[in-house]
């Protein structure tokens, strides 16, 4: 990822971390305070927090382009690459889709083989990705998002996810509260 993309994330809740604010079942997350403190630190230092990155994660990042190409072939579409998307000019939170196809987005995961097989058996979006996918629809206003799990040599899983307005409303409320608390935290730290 380029430096500008990372800098745009500084201190801003993003869809990939919305699960740290609201759980897949719509309850407040126990991780919210730690995530808020991380973002407050980013605002104060002007630097994005280094996150854990291992060989498996790097492999997934590298395979994403392969998965995107397969998706395009499977559905005879062109997936547009985009950067950060914000819901409005206030830029209080964002998403970074793996692609946009017309009026819907796509989230691609390239997990380890045993995880991919478990996703295939379940045949639905894994619960852990619900906040990210629903959050991406909240940010973009889209009514649909495709979730894709890919592992070379195995059948891909593609699940069409519809917008859950109730969940998106809960998430919007949680994000607004989170951001208000984040602003207070930053101001408190600036004053000390």
C-alpha positions in Angstrom: 0.0 0.0 0.0 1.3 3.4 -0.7 2.1 6.1 1.9 -0.7 8.4 0.9 -3.3 5.7 1.3 -2.0 4.8 4.8 -1.8 8.5 5.8 -5.5 9.0 4.8 -6.3 6.3 7.3 -4.7 8.1 10.2 -7.1 8.4 13.1 -10.1 7.3 10.9 -12.2 4.3 11.7 -12.3 2.1 8.6 -14.7 -0.7 7.6 -12.1 -3.4 8.1 -12.1 -2.5 11.8 -15.8 -1.7 12.3 -16.0 -5.1 14.1 -13.9 -3.4 16.8 -16.8 -1.0 17.4 -19.9 -3.1 16.8 -20.0 -6.9 16.8 -21.6 -8.9 14.0 -24.7 -9.3 16.2 -25.1 -5.6 16.7 -23.7 -5.3 20.2 -20.9 -2.9 21.3 -17.5 -4.5 20.9 -15.2 -5.0 23.9 -12.4 -3.9 21.6 -13.8 -0.4 21.1 -11.8 1.4 23.8 -8.4 0.0 22.6 -9.3 0.8 19.0 -10.2 4.4 20.1 -6.9 4.8 21.9 -5.0 3.5 18.9 -6.8 6.1 16.6 -6.3 8.9 19.2 -2.6 8.1 19.2 -2.5 8.2 15.4 -4.2 11.6 15.4 -1.7 13.0 17.9 1.4 11.5 16.2 0.1 11.9 12.7 1.3 8.4 11.9 -0.6 5.2 11.1 -0.1 2.5 13.7 2.0 -0.4 12.6 -0.1 -3.5 12.5 0.9 -7.2 12.7 1.7 -8.6 9.3 2.9 -12.1 8.7 3.7 -14.3 5.7 0.2 -15.7 5.5 -1.3 -12.2 5.4 1.2 -11.2 2.7 0.2 -14.2 0.6 -3.4 -13.2 0.9 -2.6 -9.7 -0.3 -0.6 -11.0 -3.3 -3.4 -13.5 -4.3 -6.1 -10.8 -4.2 -5.3 -9.7 -7.8 -5.6 -13.3 -9.0 -9.0 -13.6 -7.2 -10.2 -10.4 -8.6 -9.4 -11.5 -12.1 -11.2 -14.8 -11.6 -14.2 -12.9 -10.3 -14.2 -10.8 -13.5 -14.1 -14.0 -15.6 -16.8 -15.8 -13.6 -19.3 -12.9 -13.9 -18.1 -11.2 -17.1 -17.7 -7.9 -15.3 -14.9 -5.3 -14.9 -13.9 -4.7 -11.3 -12.9 -1.1 -10.7 -10.1 -0.6 -8.2 -10.7 2.3 -5.8 -8.9 3.9 -2.9 -10.7 5.1 0.2 -14.4 6.0 0.1 -16.0 8.3 2.7 -19.7 8.7 3.2 -19.5 12.5 3.1 -17.2 15.5 3.3 -16.8 15.2 7.1 -14.6 12.0 6.5 -15.4 10.6 9.9 -15.1 7.0 8.8 -14.3 5.1 5.5 -14.0 1.9 3.6 -11.5 0.6 1.2 -13.3 -1.9 -1.1 -11.4 -4.6 -3.0 -13.4 -3.4 -6.0 -16.5 -1.8 -7.3 -18.7 -3.3 -10.0 -21.3 -0.7 -11.1 -23.6 -0.3 -8.1 -22.1 -2.8 -5.7 -18.8 -3.6 -4.1 -16.7 -6.7 -3.5 -14.7 -7.9 -0.6 -12.1 -10.6 -1.3 -10.4 -12.8 1.2 -7.7 -15.3 0.4 -7.4 -17.4 3.6 -5.5 -20.5 4.4 -6.8 -23.7 2.8 -8.6 -25.1 5.9 -10.3 -21.7 6.5 -11.4 -21.5 2.8 -12.8 -25.1 3.0 -14.8 -24.1 6.2 -16.2 -21.1 4.3 -17.2 -23.4 1.4 -18.9 -25.8 3.7 -20.8 -23.0 5.5 -21.8 -21.4 2.1 -22.3 -18.0 3.6 -20.4 -14.9 4.6 -18.4 -15.6 7.8 -19.8 -13.7 10.7 -16.5 -12.0 11.4 -16.8 -10.0 8.1 -20.4 -8.8 8.6 -19.3 -5.5 10.2 -16.9 -4.8 7.3 -19.3 -5.7 4.5 -22.3 -4.0 6.0 -20.1 -1.1 7.0 -18.9 -0.8 3.4 -22.5 -0.6 2.3 -23.2 2.0 4.9 -20.3 4.1 3.7 -21.1 3.8 0.0 -24.9 3.6 0.1 -24.9 0.4 -1.9 -27.6 -2.2 -1.4 -25.4 -5.2 -2.3 -21.9 -6.4 -1.6 -20.3 -9.6 -2.9 -18.0 -11.5 -0.5 -15.5 -13.8 -2.2 -13.2 -16.3 -0.6 -10.4 -17.7 -2.9 -7.8 -20.4 -2.7 -6.0 -21.6 -5.8 -7.1 -25.0 -7.1 -10.4 -25.0 -5.1 -13.8 -23.7 -6.0 -14.2 -20.0 -5.0 -17.0 -19.0 -2.7 -19.0 -16.0 -3.8 -21.8 -14.8 -1.6 -24.1 -11.9 -2.5 -24.8 -10.0 0.7 -27.8 -7.6 0.9 -27.7 -4.5 2.9 -29.2 -4.9 6.4 -30.7 -1.5 7.1 -31.2 -2.3 10.8 -27.6 -3.3 11.3 -26.4 -0.3 9.3 -28.5 2.1 11.5 -26.9 0.5 14.6 -23.5 0.8 13.1 -24.0 4.5 12.1 -25.1 5.3 15.6 -22.2 3.4 17.1 -19.7 5.2 14.7 -21.1 8.6 15.6 -20.8 7.9 19.3 -17.3 6.4 18.8 -16.1 9.5 16.9 -17.5 11.9 19.5 -15.6 9.9 22.2 -12.5 9.8 20.0 -12.6 13.6 19.6 -13.0 14.1 23.4 -10.1 11.7 24.0 -7.8 13.6 21.6 -8.8 17.0 23.1 -8.1 15.6 26.6 -4.7 14.4 25.6 -3.8 17.6 23.8 -4.7 19.5 27.0 -2.4 17.5 29.3 
